Amino acid sequence: MELVPYITKIINESLATGVLPDIFKRAIVTPLLKKPGLDETDLKNFRPVSNLNFLSKILEKVVLGQVLKHVKSNGFDEVLQSAYKMHHSTETALLKVTSDILDLVDDKNLSLCCLI
């Protein structure tokens, strides 16, 4: 029995109605130790990890694809944005800022970096 048509129908129905089924909102939350060797009796040393229903993960991927397509096709894609972009991270943002500052220093210009 092929499951793809049933999964497709569930996903399309959710997108068409704007309703997220209750089962998609449930997760099994497991506390994981942040780093090996931390005190296991102190709750602040744990972080919660949520295991979602696989259909909710599929829906999440479908919606992400639609949103990214909309953002790119309508010119909302910010070149310098690093968050939530594939192949971009805080590391790439830091490299960009460092490179810009070094370029200014090389040209004997003043630079000011204000971090909020």
C-alpha positions as a LaTeX table, in Angstrom:
\begin{tabular}{lrrr}
\hline
Residue & $x$ (\AA) & $y$ (\AA) & $z$ (\AA) \\
\hline
Met1 & 0.00 & 0.00 & 0.00 \\
Glu2 & 1.36 & 3.39 & $-1.06$ \\
Leu3 & 1.32 & 6.04 & 1.71 \\
Val4 & 2.36 & 9.05 & $-0.38$ \\
Pro5 & $-1.17$ & 9.91 & $-1.63$ \\
Tyr6 & $-2.53$ & 9.85 & 1.93 \\
Ile7 & 0.30 & 11.95 & 3.31 \\
Thr8 & $-0.09$ & 14.40 & 0.41 \\
Lys9 & $-3.82$ & 14.71 & 1.10 \\
Ile10 & $-3.24$ & 15.40 & 4.81 \\
Ile11 & $-0.56$ & 18.03 & 4.07 \\
Asn12 & $-2.60$ & 19.72 & 1.33 \\
Glu13 & $-5.72$ & 19.78 & 3.52 \\
Ser14 & $-3.77$ & 21.42 & 6.34 \\
Leu15 & $-2.34$ & 24.04 & 3.98 \\
Ala16 & $-5.69$ & 24.72 & 2.29 \\
Thr17 & $-7.62$ & 25.18 & 5.54 \\
Gly18 & $-4.86$ & 26.75 & 7.60 \\
Val19 & $-5.56$ & 24.23 & 10.34 \\
Leu20 & $-2.79$ & 22.28 & 12.00 \\
Pro21 & $-4.11$ & 18.96 & 13.29 \\
Asp22 & $-3.75$ & 18.53 & 17.07 \\
Ile23 & $-1.57$ & 15.46 & 16.62 \\
Phe24 & 0.98 & 17.66 & 14.79 \\
Lys25 & 1.24 & 19.86 & 17.88 \\
Arg26 & 2.27 & 17.07 & 20.23 \\
Ala27 & 5.86 & 16.13 & 20.94 \\
Ile28 & 7.78 & 13.78 & 23.15 \\
Val29 & 10.18 & 15.98 & 25.11 \\
Thr30 & 13.38 & 14.37 & 26.38 \\
Pro31 & 15.81 & 16.20 & 28.67 \\
Leu32 & 19.41 & 15.86 & 27.47 \\
Leu33 & 22.52 & 16.84 & 29.39 \\
Lys34 & 24.07 & 19.93 & 27.77 \\
Lys35 & 27.65 & 18.70 & 28.17 \\
Pro36 & 29.14 & 15.45 & 29.44 \\
Gly37 & 30.34 & 15.69 & 33.02 \\
Leu38 & 27.80 & 18.29 & 34.18 \\
Asp39 & 25.92 & 17.67 & 37.43 \\
Glu40 & 22.96 & 15.46 & 36.53 \\
Thr41 & 21.07 & 16.51 & 39.66 \\
Asp42 & 20.92 & 20.17 & 38.55 \\
Leu43 & 18.05 & 20.73 & 36.09 \\
Lys44 & 19.67 & 23.82 & 34.54 \\
Asn45 & 22.30 & 21.49 & 33.01 \\
Phe46 & 19.68 & 19.91 & 30.76 \\
Arg47 & 18.12 & 21.10 & 27.52 \\
Pro48 & 14.78 & 19.88 & 26.17 \\
Val49 & 14.72 & 18.00 & 22.87 \\
Ser50 & 11.33 & 17.64 & 21.20 \\
Asn51 & 10.57 & 14.67 & 18.98 \\
Leu52 & 7.67 & 15.64 & 16.73 \\
Asn53 & 5.31 & 13.52 & 14.70 \\
Phe54 & 6.97 & 12.80 & 11.33 \\
Leu55 & 4.00 & 14.31 & 9.46 \\
Ser56 & 4.50 & 17.63 & 11.24 \\
Lys57 & 8.14 & 17.58 & 10.13 \\
Ile58 & 7.04 & 16.94 & 6.52 \\
Leu59 & 4.55 & 19.82 & 6.74 \\
Glu60 & 7.28 & 22.05 & 8.17 \\
Lys61 & 9.55 & 21.27 & 5.19 \\
Val62 & 6.74 & 21.91 & 2.70 \\
Val63 & 5.87 & 25.27 & 4.28 \\
Leu64 & 9.54 & 26.26 & 4.45 \\
Gly65 & 9.92 & 25.49 & 0.74 \\
Gln66 & 6.88 & 27.62 & $-0.10$ \\
Val67 & 8.02 & 30.52 & 2.07 \\
Leu68 & 11.55 & 30.49 & 0.64 \\
Lys69 & 10.18 & 30.38 & $-2.92$ \\
His70 & 7.89 & 33.34 & $-2.15$ \\
Val71 & 10.71 & 35.33 & $-0.52$ \\
Lys72 & 13.06 & 34.80 & $-3.47$ \\
Ser73 & 10.49 & 35.34 & $-6.23$ \\
Asn74 & 9.31 & 38.62 & $-4.68$ \\
Gly75 & 12.78 & 40.05 & $-4.05$ \\
Phe76 & 12.58 & 39.87 & $-0.24$ \\
Asp77 & 15.79 & 37.85 & 0.00 \\
Glu78 & 18.31 & 39.89 & 1.98 \\
Val79 & 21.86 & 39.32 & 0.78 \\
Leu80 & 23.45 & 40.07 & 4.16 \\
Gln81 & 21.01 & 38.07 & 6.30 \\
Ser82 & 22.69 & 35.08 & 7.92 \\
Ala83 & 19.95 & 33.70 & 10.15 \\
Tyr84 & 17.69 & 30.98 & 8.75 \\
Lys85 & 19.55 & 30.78 & 5.44 \\
Met86 & 21.20 & 27.71 & 4.02 \\
His87 & 25.01 & 27.95 & 4.01 \\
His88 & 24.90 & 31.03 & 6.27 \\
Ser89 & 25.62 & 31.17 & 9.96 \\
Thr90 & 26.94 & 33.39 & 12.71 \\
Glu91 & 30.38 & 32.36 & 11.46 \\
Thr92 & 29.74 & 33.71 & 7.94 \\
Ala93 & 28.29 & 36.92 & 9.44 \\
Leu94 & 31.39 & 37.34 & 11.62 \\
Leu95 & 33.66 & 36.73 & 8.64 \\
Lys96 & 31.80 & 39.42 & 6.65 \\
Val97 & 32.10 & 41.98 & 9.47 \\
Thr98 & 35.78 & 41.15 & 10.01 \\
Ser99 & 36.50 & 41.43 & 6.30 \\
Asp100 & 34.72 & 44.81 & 6.08 \\
Ile101 & 36.65 & 46.16 & 9.09 \\
Leu102 & 39.97 & 44.95 & 7.69 \\
Asp103 & 39.18 & 46.59 & 4.33 \\
Leu104 & 38.50 & 49.88 & 6.13 \\
Val105 & 41.72 & 49.61 & 8.13 \\
Asp106 & 43.70 & 48.83 & 4.96 \\
Asp107 & 42.28 & 52.01 & 3.37 \\
Lys108 & 43.17 & 53.95 & 6.55 \\
Asn109 & 39.50 & 54.62 & 7.32 \\
Leu110 & 37.92 & 54.75 & 10.74 \\
Ser111 & 35.56 & 51.94 & 11.69 \\
Leu112 & 33.15 & 51.61 & 14.56 \\
Cys113 & 31.35 & 48.42 & 15.48 \\
Cys114 & 28.37 & 48.75 & 17.81 \\
Leu115 & 26.97 & 45.46 & 19.06 \\
Ile116 & 23.55 & 45.42 & 20.66 \\
\hline
\end{tabular}
